[in-house]
Amino acid sequence: MTAEPERRSAAIEVRAKGRRLEGYAALFDAPAQIGGRFTETIRAGAFAGSLGRDVLALVDHDPGRVLARTRSGTLKLSEDSRGLAFGLDVPETQAGRDVLALAERGDLGGMSFGFSVPEGGDAWRGEERELRAVTLHEISVVLAWPAYDGTTIHARSAASGAPVRRTLAGLYLATLGG
């Protein structure tokens, strides 16, 4: 039986540029407390094996609200020294319009990603888990809660085009096994 994909929120920056969102869906070497049960970090290179896969961009992990996908070229993913970077073209759909409006106002909660861990893809040391290789299924714009206090989201002011910066305090949400 295949385990349900895990989901994680990440401290991220999202910028709205016209009808495009850019930012980070996950950061490397940023410890996260998972459900009060253990601490988890993501090693640089953990997403490398997934960059050629068809990965979706969703709203709140809902497959009924697709924003973009790598197969069509509307979602671009890459790893850099900081984390899993993304750029997505926001569709002219109700979900797309809602996400864009919230991004421009600075109301988005953050980003998250859904993944599974292949055999040997993680390492445990006591209550600490390091993700070394994951199979990425989706990234999600999270409307409500960012991963950590101090998460920042960037949007462009509609009037001036200047950056608008919001600092948000929030909760860490994660679901394990569904």
C-alpha positions in Angstrom: 0.0 0.0 0.0 1.3 3.4 -0.9 1.5 6.0 1.8 -0.4 9.2 1.4 1.8 12.1 0.4 3.1 14.4 3.1 2.5 18.1 3.1 4.6 20.9 4.5 4.4 24.6 4.7 7.5 26.6 4.1 8.8 30.1 5.0 8.6 31.8 1.7 8.5 34.9 -0.3 5.9 35.3 -3.0 5.9 38.2 -5.5 3.1 39.1 -7.8 4.4 40.4 -11.1 1.5 41.1 -13.5 -0.2 37.7 -13.8 2.8 35.8 -12.5 3.7 34.6 -9.0 7.3 33.9 -8.0 9.0 32.8 -4.8 10.1 29.7 -2.8 7.9 26.7 -2.1 10.5 25.3 0.3 13.8 26.5 1.9 16.8 24.4 2.6 18.3 24.0 6.1 15.4 25.7 7.8 14.3 23.5 10.7 10.6 23.1 11.0 8.6 21.6 14.0 6.3 19.0 12.5 3.1 18.6 14.5 5.0 18.9 17.8 6.4 15.4 17.1 9.8 16.0 15.4 12.0 18.6 13.7 12.6 18.4 10.0 15.1 20.0 7.6 15.4 19.8 3.9 18.9 19.2 2.4 19.9 21.1 -0.7 19.3 18.9 -3.7 16.4 17.1 -2.2 14.1 18.1 -5.1 16.6 17.5 -7.9 15.1 14.2 -8.9 11.6 15.8 -9.2 12.5 18.7 -11.5 11.8 16.7 -14.6 8.4 15.3 -13.3 5.0 16.8 -14.0 4.3 18.8 -10.9 1.1 20.8 -10.2 0.6 24.2 -8.6 -2.6 24.1 -6.5 -4.5 26.3 -4.1 -4.5 24.8 -0.6 -3.6 21.3 -1.9 -7.0 21.1 -3.7 -6.7 19.2 -7.0 -9.9 21.0 -8.1 -8.1 24.3 -8.0 -5.1 23.9 -10.4 -3.1 27.1 -11.0 -0.3 25.7 -13.2 1.8 22.6 -14.1 5.3 21.9 -15.3 4.1 19.7 -18.2 2.3 22.7 -19.8 5.2 25.1 -19.0 3.0 27.3 -16.9 4.9 26.3 -13.8 8.7 26.5 -13.6 10.7 24.9 -10.7 14.3 25.1 -9.9 16.7 24.6 -7.0 19.2 27.2 -6.0 21.3 27.6 -2.9 18.3 28.9 -0.9 15.6 26.4 -1.8 12.9 25.2 -4.3 12.2 28.3 -6.4 9.0 28.6 -8.5 7.4 30.9 -11.0 3.9 30.3 -12.2 1.6 32.0 -14.7 -1.7 32.7 -13.0 -4.6 31.5 -15.1 -7.7 33.5 -15.9 -9.9 31.3 -13.8 -11.8 32.1 -10.6 -9.1 30.4 -8.5 -6.4 32.4 -10.3 -8.2 35.7 -9.9 -8.7 35.0 -6.2 -5.0 34.1 -5.6 -3.8 37.1 -7.6 -6.1 39.5 -5.7 -4.9 38.2 -2.4 -1.3 38.4 -3.5 -1.7 42.0 -4.5 -3.3 42.9 -1.2 -0.6 41.0 0.8 -3.2 38.6 2.2 -1.7 35.2 1.1 -0.6 32.9 3.9 2.4 31.3 2.3 3.4 28.2 0.3 3.3 24.5 0.9 4.3 21.4 -1.0 3.1 17.8 -1.2 5.7 15.0 -1.5 6.5 11.4 -0.8 9.8 10.0 0.4 11.4 7.2 -1.6 13.4 4.5 0.1 16.5 6.0 1.6 15.3 9.6 1.0 15.4 10.6 4.6 17.6 10.1 7.6 16.6 10.2 11.3 18.7 11.1 14.3 16.5 10.9 17.4 13.6 13.4 16.9 15.2 15.0 13.9 14.5 14.1 10.3 16.5 15.3 7.3 14.8 15.0 3.9 17.6 14.1 1.4 15.5 13.2 -1.6 11.8 13.6 -2.1 9.3 12.9 -4.9 7.5 16.2 -5.4 3.8 16.0 -6.4 2.6 19.5 -6.0 3.3 23.0 -4.6 0.4 24.9 -3.2 -0.5 28.5 -2.5 -1.8 28.5 1.1 -4.5 31.1 1.6 -4.6 31.1 5.4 -1.5 30.1 7.4 2.2 30.5 6.7 4.8 28.2 8.1 6.7 30.4 10.6 6.4 33.7 12.3 7.9 36.4 10.2 7.0 34.9 6.8 7.1 37.6 4.2 5.1 38.0 1.1 5.8 40.5 -1.7 3.3 41.9 -4.1 3.3 44.8 -6.5 1.2 47.8 -5.7 -1.4 48.2 -8.5 -1.2 52.0 -8.4 2.6 52.5 -8.4 4.2 49.2 -9.3 6.3 49.5 -6.1 6.8 46.5 -3.9 4.4 46.1 -1.0 5.9 44.2 2.0 3.8 42.4 4.6 5.2 40.5 7.6 2.8 37.9 8.8 2.7 35.9 12.0 1.1 32.5 11.6 0.8 28.8 12.4 2.7 25.9 11.1 0.4 23.4 9.5 1.4 19.9 8.4 -0.5 16.7 7.8 1.2 13.4 7.9 -0.4 10.4 6.2 -3.5 12.3 5.1 
